[in-house]
Amino acid sequence: PCCAIPKSVCFHPQTHLYTFGYGKEILSAIPLHCENSKSQRYEKIIIALVAVLSVLSAHAQIERQLQEVTVVASRTTNNAEGYTTNLKGTDIAKGKPAVDVLGFLPNISRENGTFKINGLAASEIYVDGVKLSDLSELNNIPGEMIDKVQVKYLAGADQNAAMSGGTIMISLRRPPEGGYYGSVMANADWYSSCGFGNESIGGMVNYRYKNLSVYENLYVGDTKIEESSEQWLDGPDLQTYLTETTKSKGFDFRNRLSLTQQFNSGAQLGGSYLIATSRPRPTSFSMLENSLSAIDKRINAVTQEGTLKFLLPLNKKGAAMELTADYLNRHSNECADYSMDNDVVGATYDKDNLNLWKFKADFLYPRSSRLSWKFGASAQWISSTFTPSASIESDRFSVSSIPTGTSGFTPIVYASAQGMVWKLRYSAGVNWQLNRIGYHDKQADIKSHNTQWAINPTVQLMMPFGSKMNHTVMLNYKRTLSDIPYTAISSVVNWDDPYNYTVGNPNLKAQSADMIMAGLSLFRNKVNITALYAHSHDRIYWQTFQSTENPDVFYTKPVNISGQGVWGFGAEWIESPVKWWKFKLSGRIEITPENITIANIHYGKTRLKEYFYFNNNFRFPNGWGGMLNVNFEPTYKTLDRTYHAVYNVNGKIYKSFLKDNLQVAVEFTPVGNRRKLDRQVGMNKLSYKYTTPVQYVGLSLTWNFSGGKQVDVNVVDGIQEYRETKDNR
């Protein structure tokens, strides 16, 4: 029973060392009593380790309820680009979908349905290499399935320069029994405004047969929404008050299938296909004095994306080549009926079609253990058409009758290096990018072009310090050039309700910005402080106008405005006061000095925009747990707009069964205040207030499954997405 450890210390399988997670295989695998110095060092380490375990074993005799002690130096590892955190077995991953887990991580917040990293909107989110085109996909992934999360504070030089914010990369765990794993989730919500709605079912599975990997993600949902609002117009010649109600029913379907073949040479060939459909039918009613107006829409949108990827190892040191080809198509049909006092006064039928092609080549060359190079090139082509058809003309509702076409060409060439000098970790790169925009008025047969190009450097530095190296300081710089705003240069007229619409601007330029970010993390990311400065060029701003034909109708149009700088400061505190409670308290302020004239009005004040969040996670015995989150955004102003204060309290209670394979959860929002927006249009002040109650209760069931032989599953993802440039009302 004794192993080859000196007689002063002896190991027996019957001792309590197993309680602390050290099996005899670990000890017996290291040769002892050898003459070489390396083995002697091993022997000294093992003797010291066993001595410590002997003391712990004595305590275990007294405290029988102690079953396992896990010694972890740190779950979070910092690098030049951000950090990687291990979430396997953590409390914050229990009982909630991945979309709720991310908000508990350092420097990540969720604002208005968008994830932000250090205050910047995340450019991309990946799950096992699959880039998500819709954040709702995160609702189908249980937090318990997350192995680790890699967070990059800024988009790298290898990505499109439009991507300023960083990247979130989620890796799912491989169960011990391996082979296949996945989950099935069903959900239903009840709203105080409209009763039951948003029923859905979804699931995902990873599977591997020999050298073929299969990834499947499916979602089917039925939506029901009812919104109410009020609108005031206060002006010298016109004062109005109206109420609005919007009802919508719809159907959503999304499916992604990925197949990847692994060859004996190490090469990989994979393909991915995504199809998503959305069929909402919103109807908006507005009551102004005794006049009733309505817009009834029927929308059918289909998105398809096909991707091919080839990975070829070039040598045994890790050099590799990756080639990717991607095609994305989105087409939609929209029918709309416009009514006044129950009489149809206008009707339209519009078609949109968007095509994106992208080809990308990446080369990785590890020069040494402290230096790695990456370089490559990509090219993207964009083609979109808008075909309107007005079956009934209307003097009250402006519609677009101009068929248009837009085109774009964006080539990129980049090179980057990542490595380490002394304790300083760095990542530096540069790319050259060109944006060529084309616009075609097919009715008048008029064509125009606009070309922009830029050299965009990215530099990221990180230095650990302290006696235990548990503090870090970072400094980052990046120049961005936004995507071609193809969705905002069309002539499309989009009515939000019978008194508000938006229209595109063919003369728009893509905006660019320079950003500097500095940060300080203390006590292994328990306390994080961030400072940011960004200066934008050709910023796109949605200016509000009053209709000349109908004074009570207003519309917004995107325009480019001159450069503007913004300062940002953020701080957060992550702590676990007791074993069953972990919280994250964070706040951020943005300072924007304005000095610009729009529509003969000069804006010269310094604006403040603040955010405050308090996230709480609870874990109790017998599979019970929950969370309670509070967010508050005080009133702030920007140019001609005033966004009034909003707050929200939401939570979740869950219970796990059958070794955490089955979970029942109840989500709720008991209290909150929705947005009120004021806009100054000349001498008129236009106010809009969402009055729908926020109270709701949701019920979800999740079943996690796994089995088969332990293997790794490879996934191919798409590299493009459909981005809209739209007003943020």
KEROFI-526240 format. One record per residue (C-alpha): residue in one letter; x, y, z. Coordinates in steps of 0.001 Angstrom, whole numbers, plus 500000, padded with zeros to 6 digits. Layout:
<sites>
AXYZ
...
</sites>
This chain:
<sites>
P500000500000500000
C502951502396500465
C504257504264497437
A507862505243496733
I507867508186499166
P510477508338502006
K509465506327505072
S508789509481507080
V505707510065504930
C503550507181503707
F500525507131501442
H497577504749501950
P494493504578499758
Q492366504507502915
T493496507973504063
H491457511115503596
L493759512482500895
Y491163511468498313
T488764513911499943
F490962516716498704
G491061515576495115
Y494577514033494989
G494456510479493648
K497317507979493886
E497793508102490110
I499144511634490386
L501668510697493066
S502801507426491585
A503235508954488142
I506212511029489313
P509452508989489774
L511172509522493152
H514506508435494679
C516356509075491433
E519820510521491217
N519206513350488753
S518499516819490150
K515180517244488341
S513649514203490055
Q515056515329493388
R513211518616492973
Y510021516684492220
E510604514654495386
K510906517755497576
I507752519218496071
I505793516019496684
I507017515749500302
A505916519330500988
L502578518741499268
V501819515586501215
A502760517320504469
V500214520039503769
L497598517456502837
S498233515619506098
V497284518745508040
L494172519171505909
S493327515520506498
A493413516066510251
H490899518895509864
A488733516635507744
Q488516514182510653
I486941516929512719
E484734518448510015
R483171515483508217
Q480907517593506011
L483893518890504034
Q483911516840500844
E486184518679498436
V488711521495498499
T489589523057495150
V492790525098495054
V492602527643492230
A495211530362491733
S492847532437489597
R489950531734487272
T490834534806485211
T493988535196483116
N494814538631481691
N496601539213478394
A497403542107476080
E493995542007474386
G491777541392477424
Y491240538340479592
T490059534730479660
T487935533459482553
N487027529891483472
L483341529554484404
K483132525777484756
G481454524953488063
T480954528600489117
D477788529806490789
I477153532634488306
A476782530049485507
K474102528097487352
G470409528298486556
K470510530963483878
P471092531190480108
A474365532453478701
V472808535858477964
D472432536461481737
V475851535058482663
L477864537570480626
G476623540549482640
F478456539238485721
L481877539243484010
P484448542041484437
N484021545105482207
I480883543737480485
S477441545344480742
R474141544854478951
E472362548046477937
N469123548138475929
G469659544599474689
T473261545257473592
F476412543974475274
K479118546557475891
I482779546087476796
N484212549042478732
G481320551138477433
L481776550215473746
A479269547983471980
A480706544494471437
S481481544006467750
E481087540224467685
I480014537377469955
Y481081533795469233
V479953530479470719
D482390527628469996
G483597529541466950
V480094530296465674
K479467534025465264
L475998534894466493
S473833536858464094
D471143537249466755
L471710537639470505
S468582535605471129
E470697532532470331
L472330533012473742
N468961532347475369
N469149528740474147
I472545528054475758
P472484527156479489
G475170528825481564
E476251525448482969
M477479524498479494
I480005527367479399
D483597526281479938
K485384529606479503
V484861533085478055
Q487535535085476256
V486985538858476200
K488920541154473876
Y488599544828474795
L489012546127471218
A488579544586467784
G491936543532466320
A493644544635463122
D492476541432461411
Q488852542554461729
N486908545183459825
A487941548645460991
A484244549396461588
M484396547151464632
S485535549379467465
G484219547413470412
G485791544138471425
T484840540508470999
I483256537956473360
M484217534357472609
I482337531646474531
S483662528080474676
L481271525343475765
R482467522540478020
R482966518966476885
P481155516595479279
P483275513732480694
E481282511197478700
G481823513321475562
G480668512391472083
Y477594514587471963
Y476089517205474209
G473418519836474026
S470244521258475514
V466549521811474815
M464721524851476215
A461048525863476219
N459860529307477293
A456619531258477798
D456090534822479079
W453131536629480612
Y452876540434480296
S450534542648482248
S449790544559479024
C448793541675476734
G448787538395478661
F450750535399477421
G453202535866474561
N456679534990473269
E456310531229473459
S459357529492472031
I461296526272471902
G464910525844470902
G467850523556471195
M471437522930470234
V473567519826469846
N477254519114469165
Y478070515672467787
R481063513943466226
Y481243510752464154
K484840509663463459
N486406512770461846
L483129514530461037
S481840517220463433
V478177518265463405
Y476752521394465062
E473009522168465035
N471191525139466586
L467411525466466130
Y464894528054467372
V461144528384466742
G459126531124468411
D455784532897468365
T455697536541469457
K452914538746470759
I453555542387471666
E451342545254472739
E452869548692473312
S451233551937474375
S452624555467474259
E451772559129474438
Q453028562049472374
W452869565800473015
L453649568673470692
D454166572074472300
G454807574965469913
P453867578588469340
D451314577752466655
L450487574099467284
Q449744572126470449
T448614568533470188
Y448273565444472364
L447812561944471012
T447846558374472261
E449253555414470381
T448870551666470612
T450947549145468688
K450011545489468514
S452067542840466788
K451965539100466256
G454719537235464540
F456594534031463881
D460373533496464013
F462426530540462821
R466210530154462866
N468420527159462114
R472169526811461733
L473885523612460589
S477668523234460519
L479691520278459184
T483474520013459554
Q485716517221458240
Q489054516635459967
F491803515018457861
N494721512927459122
S497141515602457929
G495565518070460381
A493725519998457668
Q490060520878458144
L487330521541455592
G484003522806456838
G480762524388455782
S477940526200457539
Y474406527119456471
L472094529518458294
I468461530245457475
A466322532629459510
T462818533899458862
S460805536594460607
R457135537339459921
P455854540109462210
R452548541890461619
P452555545183463553
T449547547480463607
S449834551005465016
F446783553072466065
S446951556787466893
M444159558916468314
L444478562684467865
E441441564498469224
N438620562650467428
S440669561425464479
L441879557802464299
S444801556892462039
A446407553494461609
I449233551667459831
D448892547936459280
K452046546162458097
R452800542614456971
I456514541812456820
N458223538687455570
A462038538685455892
V464367535785455094
T468122535662455773
Q470403532948454414
E474152532563454838
G476528529958453461
T480154529629454537
L483098527480453423
K486314527356455453
F489602525529454852
L492348525295457486
L495784523958456567
P498664523513459090
L501962524622457501
N504477523255460007
K504768521601463398
K505426524916465182
G501821526077464717
A501991527987461443
A498692527735459587
M496649529117456692
E492886529689456827
L490742530481453773
T487089531549454137
A484375532286451586
D481005533628452717
Y477735534618451032
L474817536301452809
N471438537190451328
R468589539013453008
H465358539753451179
S462106541084452557
N458636541943451341
E456590544558453176
C452930545381452599
A451397548360454389
D447897549820454550
Y447456553417455747
S444056554407457177
M442343557569458380
D439071557210460309
N438767553577459195
D439156554456455500
V442217553135453633
V443932556175452113
G447180554555450997
A448834551210450381
T452362550145449457
Y454222547005448560
D458020547220448853
K460796544737448133
D464323544805449564
N467152542541448492
L470665542562449932
N473653540471448834
L477035540322450576
W480070538353449375
K483252538135451422
F486556536301450908
K489242536176453578
A492746534678453857
D494617534541457194
F498140533310457925
L499477532545461408
Y503232532309461999
P504531531675465560
R508072533092465477
S508939531934468986
S507335531323472376
R507304535116472902
L506323536341469428
S503591535378466957
W502744537014463634
K499391537110461875
F498668538680458505
G496132538427455717
A493616540141453454
S489890540211452773
A487468541714450284
Q483741542338450628
W481193543231447934
I477759544659448729
S474757544930446433
S471269545990447487
T468079546992445688
F464875548680446820
T461775548295444646
P458695550263445799
S455173549892444479
A452382552201445653
S449022550644444818
I447132553555446379
E448673557044446550
S448204559083449744
D448622562785450449
R448731562156454201
F451396559432454262
S454636560114452402
V456051557016450738
S459021556383448494
S458349555784444812
I461989555816443686
P463587552441442928
T467201552533444042
G470308550403444077
T473371550615446303
S476759548979445987
G479895548769448030
F483425547419447847
T485629547035450938
P489110545500450608
I491327545102453713
V494995544174454137
Y496410543677457641
A499399542517459692
S499684542079463450
A502082540763466084
Q501469539495469587
G504077538696472171
M505841539492475405
V508850541622476400
W509918541134480033
K506559541274481843
L504941543523479243
R502435541758476990
Y501617543455473707
S499463543124470612
A500003545533467734
G498726545643464191
V497678547828461303
N495256547476458402
W494530549372455235
Q490842549613454340
L488910551193451501
N485170551932451385
R483678552622447969
I479965553464448045
G477767553532444966
Y474196554893444732
H471849554541441762
D468541556383441353
K466932554020438852
Q464000556324438147
A466159559256437017
D469071556970436037
I471486559030438142
K474578557391439639
S476955558704442275
H480018557348444095
N481880558153447277
T485268556641448192
Q486994556675451582
W490161554919452691
A492254554866455824
I495244553248457508
N494042551992460884
P496565551034463586
T495739549084466747
V498042548881469791
Q497257547036473030
L499570546811476064
M499161545031479415
M501514544873482373
P500949542793485551
F502367544134488805
G502336543526492547
S504110540991494742
K501723538264493571
M501162539749490104
N497446540047490889
H497101543596489517
T497294544734485889
V497403547985483974
M496452548331480298
L496709550931477535
N495024550589474115
Y494720552674470951
K492621552051467823
R491463553923464742
T488146552845463217
L486441553312459862
S482774552338459909
D481046550077457432
I479298551499454410
P475921552675455817
Y474040550935453019
T470793550717455015
A470722554502455503
I471601555744452014
S468477554286450416
S465363556321449637
V463233554049451846
V460551555787453929
N459819553815457095
W456826554831459228
D457173554039462959
D453624555201463579
P451145557514461769
Y452969560648463018
N456658559643462824
Y458825558205460068
T462457557969458963
V464007558461455527
G467479557669454165
N470180560022452878
P472125559081449701
N474938561533450564
L476024559872453794
K479686559138454477
A480996556314456648
Q482050557647460045
S485491557091461607
A486999557590465043
D490227557522467061
M490073555862470483
I492398555630473484
M491548553323476380
A493354552897479714
G492466550504482502
L493489549286485941
S492470545911487415
L493135545202491093
F492975542032493203
R492553539684490228
N489819541728488520
K487744542337491648
V488118546103491170
N488284547506487622
I488744551144486586
T488573552261482946
A489107555559481137
L488283556153477463
Y488612558992474992
A487168558831471464
H487136561484468748
S484715560820465901
H484763562089462312
D481694562342460060
R479498561113462884
I476056559962461736
Y473288561781463577
W469523561435463069
Q468198564992462713
T464479565634463294
F462411567620460771
Q458805568816460627
S456739567872457600
T455819570861455433
E452618569179454179
N451408567975457591
P452661570096460548
D451761567398463083
V454008564830461331
F457734564606462066
Y460521562599460501
T464224561907461089
K466989561792458513
P470637560720459013
V473255563420458451
N477027563649458934
I478195566143461550
S481689567425462288
G484115565792464697
Q483133565321468293
G485062564038471296
V483757562034474237
W485382561102477548
G484327558026479468
F485134556785482974
G483946553536484513
A484451551581487731
E483157548267489039
W483476546129492145
I482985542360492030
E482756540609495392
S481384537538497160
P480649538574500771
V479377535091501643
K479532531742499886
W475974531934498553
W476048535563497320
K478110537272494626
F477504540796493364
K478803543220490752
L478392546959491383
S479335549159488435
G478945552683487149
R480035554697484133
I479917558327483038
E480368559784479552
I481337563457479158
T480656565066475764
P481664568697475148
E479405569967472346
N480433572704469944
I478343572445466794
T475550574236464921
I472658572228463479
A469685573878461734
N470932577339462808
I470983576284466480
H474321576231468297
Y474950573491470864
G477829574429473145
K477226572743476491
T479010569832478116
R476715566797478377
L476838564018480953
K475540560493480431
E475564558087483377
Y474866554373483907
F474611552418487166
Y474197548638487584
F473896546297490560
N473881542606489641
N473356539940492321
N473693536168492043
F472462533764494745
R473133530050495171
F471358528003497855
P471400524301498816
N469286521588497168
G469511523090493667
W467891526438494475
G469274529738493235
G468471533045491614
M469550536529490647
L468324540097491159
N469555542951488959
V468962546698489180
N469938549305486586
F469456553058486594
E470148555603483867
P469636559267484902
T468323561912482518
Y470833563066479899
K470870565385476893
T472562565143473507
L472216567974470972
D468467568511470349
R467337565467472362
T466619564821476036
Y466408561225477266
H464653561100480626
A465620558754483452
V464863555041483261
Y465303552243485783
N464508548556485949
V464495545733488494
N464470542161487221
G465188538781488726
K465055535014488411
I464447532023490685
Y465384528522489557
K465413524938490836
S467622522156489448
F466720518482489361
L468329515220488252
K471960516269488825
D471399519675487211
N470176518125483948
L466667519553484380
Q466030523143485437
V462838525077486062
A463151528867486184
V460817531804486794
E461864535260485574
F460150538472486636
T460233542259486419
P458303543784489328
V459060547478488825
G460576549842486273
N460249553168484471
R460316553319480675
R461818555925478384
K460564559435477726
L462182561359474869
D462036565100474122
R463120566516470766
Q463478570194469915
V462413570927466318
G462790574632465654
M460364576370468040
N458479573128468694
K459106570634471467
L458085567070470662
S457784564590473557
Y457325560835473324
K456652558568476305
Y456408554751476426
T453591553947478850
T453418550146478592
P453780548554482053
V457078546702482489
Q455717543944484736
Y456060540447483346
V456647536839484449
G458391534181482374
L458584530419482838
S461293528261481236
L462259524580481232
T465754523422480254
W467008519881479703
N470769519289479326
F471983516032477812
S475291514405476899
G476793511026476120
G479011508972473871
K482770508779473498
Q484867511778474532
V485841513824471449
D486341517411470308
V483755519022468031
N484830521533465370
V482509524248464076
V482489526525461022
D480802529912461330
G479726532756459076
I481873535901458856
Q479264538487457827
E476170540002459356
Y473337542359458439
R473849545716460176
E471286548503460118
T471994552198460614
K468832553386462329
D467420555950464711
N467601555058468414
R464172556331469434
</sites>
